[in-house]
């Protein structure tokens, strides 16, 4: 989603009373007393216990490109690989990258295809 877009959503949701626990580590999920098939609370490793009507697990996604660090392929700041409009890795002959490891040129900027919000909001897809 990206930092800027994520911050916009976070501010809007916080206005509605949604609380974010950034970088919190879950220790355990406890069943609801009214319906044991649902989560009723979450215990954090900090010792805090959060009662919940709904639990959403958000996991950050970063390109899995660690193995490319010694290859000489330049990685972008977010760990992705820059490609041209034909998916060729910039600066490397006969090598291609697709998916969430690729940063693809789009309009006047770039986008990682794993970032569906940018793709869906593109004027080309309206």
C-alpha positions as CSV (number, residue, x, y, z in Angstrom):
1,X,0.0,0.0,0.0
2,X,2.9,2.4,0.7
3,X,3.6,4.6,3.7
4,X,1.7,7.7,2.5
5,X,-1.5,5.9,1.4
6,X,-1.4,3.7,4.6
7,X,-1.2,6.8,6.8
8,X,-4.3,8.2,5.1
9,X,-6.3,5.0,5.8
10,X,-4.9,4.8,9.3
11,X,-6.0,8.4,10.2
12,X,-9.5,7.8,8.7
13,X,-9.9,4.6,10.6
14,X,-8.6,6.1,13.9
15,X,-11.3,8.9,13.6
16,X,-13.8,6.0,13.7
17,X,-12.3,4.6,16.9
18,X,-10.1,1.9,15.3
19,X,-6.9,1.4,17.3
20,X,-3.6,0.3,15.6
21,X,-0.9,-1.6,17.5
22,X,2.0,-1.1,15.2
23,X,4.9,-3.6,15.6
24,X,3.0,-5.4,18.4
25,X,3.7,-9.1,18.7
26,X,0.8,-11.5,19.3
27,X,1.4,-14.1,21.9
28,X,-2.0,-15.9,21.8
29,X,-5.5,-15.7,20.5
30,X,-8.3,-16.6,23.0
31,X,-11.7,-17.9,21.9
32,X,-14.8,-15.9,22.4
33,X,-16.9,-16.9,25.4
34,X,-20.1,-16.7,23.3
35,X,-18.8,-18.5,20.3
36,X,-15.6,-20.5,20.8
37,X,-15.1,-20.8,17.0
38,X,-14.3,-17.0,17.0
39,X,-11.5,-15.0,18.5
40,X,-12.6,-13.1,21.6
41,X,-9.3,-11.5,22.7
42,X,-5.7,-11.3,21.7
43,X,-2.8,-11.5,24.2
44,X,0.2,-9.4,23.2
45,X,3.8,-10.3,24.1
46,X,3.9,-7.0,26.1
47,X,1.3,-8.6,28.5
48,X,-1.6,-6.5,27.2
49,X,-4.8,-8.3,26.5
50,X,-7.1,-6.9,23.9
51,X,-10.8,-7.9,23.8
52,X,-12.1,-7.9,20.2
53,X,-15.2,-8.3,18.2
54,X,-13.1,-8.7,15.1
55,X,-9.4,-9.5,14.6
56,X,-7.6,-8.5,11.4
57,X,-4.1,-9.8,10.9
58,X,-2.0,-7.4,8.8
59,X,1.4,-8.7,7.7
60,X,3.8,-6.4,5.9
61,X,5.1,-7.6,2.6
62,X,8.6,-6.9,1.4
63,X,10.1,-8.4,-1.8
64,X,12.0,-11.6,-1.2
65,X,15.2,-10.5,-2.9
66,X,17.8,-11.2,-0.2
67,X,19.3,-13.8,-2.5
68,X,20.0,-11.1,-5.1
69,X,22.2,-8.9,-3.0
70,X,25.4,-10.7,-4.0
71,X,24.4,-10.9,-7.7
72,X,25.2,-7.3,-8.7
73,X,21.6,-6.5,-9.5
74,X,20.7,-3.1,-8.1
75,X,17.9,-3.3,-5.5
76,X,15.6,-0.3,-4.9
77,X,15.3,1.2,-1.4
78,X,12.3,-1.1,-0.7
79,X,14.3,-4.2,-1.9
80,X,12.5,-4.5,-5.2
81,X,14.1,-4.8,-8.6
82,X,13.6,-1.9,-11.2
83,X,12.3,-3.2,-14.5
84,X,11.5,-1.5,-17.8
85,X,8.1,-1.6,-19.5
86,X,8.9,-5.0,-20.9
87,X,9.7,-6.5,-17.4
88,X,13.5,-6.5,-18.2
89,X,15.7,-5.9,-15.2
90,X,17.4,-2.6,-15.7
91,X,21.1,-3.0,-16.3
92,X,21.0,-6.8,-16.7
93,X,20.9,-8.5,-20.1
94,X,18.3,-11.3,-20.7
95,X,16.9,-11.1,-17.1
96,X,13.3,-10.4,-16.3
97,X,11.4,-9.8,-13.0
98,X,7.6,-9.9,-12.4
99,X,5.3,-9.9,-9.4
100,X,5.9,-8.1,-6.1
101,X,9.7,-8.0,-6.5
102,X,9.4,-5.8,-9.6
103,X,9.1,-2.0,-9.6
104,X,7.4,-1.2,-12.9
105,X,7.3,2.2,-14.6
106,X,3.7,3.6,-14.5
107,X,2.8,7.0,-15.8
108,X,5.2,9.6,-14.4
109,X,6.3,7.3,-11.6
110,X,6.7,3.6,-10.7
111,X,4.6,1.0,-9.0
112,X,5.1,-2.4,-7.5
113,X,2.5,-4.7,-9.0
114,X,1.9,-6.3,-5.5
115,X,0.4,-2.9,-4.7
116,X,-3.1,-3.5,-6.1
117,X,-4.6,-0.2,-4.8
118,X,-2.3,1.7,-7.2
119,X,-3.2,-0.6,-10.1
120,X,-7.0,-0.4,-9.4
121,X,-7.0,3.4,-9.1
122,X,-5.1,3.9,-12.3
123,X,-7.0,5.8,-14.9
124,X,-6.1,3.0,-17.4
125,X,-8.2,0.6,-15.3
126,X,-11.2,2.8,-14.6
